[in-house]
């Protein structure tokens, strides 16, 4: 019954616009996003919550791309096996990406969807942008999330393809 | 309800090695098929790439030279193992074929990895992204009168104290990240683009650079190894039977020696060059253009270098491996909008307008997964002339790339394009890049602006559907 009413709420919301949080290249080619608060979100969400989301995501990506002892170990082991080990093992980066996707789902459910917003996993946008969809609710109560849309279960958003 | 092929761990989207002696069946399991046989994303990929094994393998379009590389390596190694190794393992030690075998295995493994994997292709911008960028650029430039191309779009960014210019890619509709470049042969933007290597039949970029380096390094060792032991073999035989007889007894050795002799210089030289590049953390592209050389100015330095050789090497070879961004084996969701900006690839020439008009009635538009982006824009164009007129699309889209250049440069000197009035923004025949063997037969019509028309004007209905789609996903 709960799901049913959420669906009805969802159907009543229409997409108003999308905001794109761009990459921050000041540190080089590592994946970081700008923490600048987009003006379109001014009325929809508190600045602090947004900044915290982006900062946490940045932290995750930094962790994924960290060059250190464990990544060296992984790299050397992979090299020694002529990279055949990638057939059976999940890389550290992929593990962190899963964490990220869970985090985004979580944020959507708890924070963004109640405010009529939806985060899209940057992985589905080529790691270029964090796409935030802004919905206009036709009815007053907020709609809940469709968290699986932002999960990394491939093909949820657009991303690649197109011809 | 997410399709089986796209779900699951990232591994499904990652390239999986097809080893030389076995290959997994490319057949899809029946339960993954929906009634309308959904396509996988590789089938509608806009770049000029070839895909095999249902999207697991990805290569450039021209693969002839790759087969030559394979043949050379296989034949030379095969002859070595068949003709020289028996004698050598008897006379000297059986470790020789063993080591040779390991080297050969390594060479083949890394070659196939390099050739078959995604080099770090950046997916093209979604229509919304592209439209948003256009809006921001228009705001930055002031609204343009239309008709003539404004100056090329660049963004400046300061990385570690060095000013780096990010260029806008007209094909992919994105600002290229630093160190990314658009490969004209594959018609893709590739991250940390090094070069396009015809010998491996693929671009060399962020994701396969270490495989490429290991390939040329191990190939150098293999070549030197084979060369040395072939010479040893002939010398040993000559001591017994005389030089000419030795050659007659083992004619394969002559062939191997010749191949190895000519390869050694280039392969070892290339290994040395790339060792230098890795230790200074530069790409071939940057080195050739002299982006970070001192000749450009005293303050010019490489902002990506970690400062010492060891860290640079470790970062390049043992750093984390980022995942493929193009998700080739994922399924196309029926209600996601297709991408902007198809390439100037071959199939563009075949697209006819009448076909597209018939095929793309609005209901089909939103639910049919197999509509290509060529067909997609035209219904938008015909039915939405009102909103069209309000768009300030001042910049026609030049073709993506310069012929035969790994183009990070020169989108600026492409001929300007005319535009039609009434808000229908057509792009007239423009000079297409000529892929090897193809004539620039003049008329790819890039639909990028009509795509914007479509996406902005019919945003509501499309997105409503995507919301419904999301709802469906969440309810399962």
Interface residues (C-beta under 8 A of the other chain):
Chain A: X3 X6 X7 X10 X11 X13 X14 X15 X18 X20 X23 X25 X26 X27 X28 X29 X64 X65 X66 X67 X71 X72 X74 X75 X76 X78 X79 X82 X83 X84 X86 X87 X90 X91 X92 X93 X94 X97 X98 X118 X123 X124 X125 X126 X127 X128 X129 X131 X133 X135 X145 X146 X147 X148 X149 X152 X153 X154 X155 X156 X157 X158 X159 X160 X161 X162 X163
Chain B: X2 X3 X5 X6 X7 X8 X9 X10 X11 X12 X13 X14 X16 X17 X19 X41 X42 X44 X45 X46 X105 X106 X109 X110 X113 X122 X123 X124 X125 X126 X128 X129 X132 X157 X158 X159 X160 X164 X166 X174 X177 X178 X179 X191 X192 X210 X211 X214 X303 X304 X311 X314 X315 X317 X318 X319 X320 X321 X322 X323 X325 X326 X327 X328 X329 X330 X331 X332 X333 X336 X337 X338 X339 X340 X342 X343 X345 X347 X372 X373 X374 X459 X460 X463 X464 X466 X467 X468 X470 X471 X473 X474 X475 X476
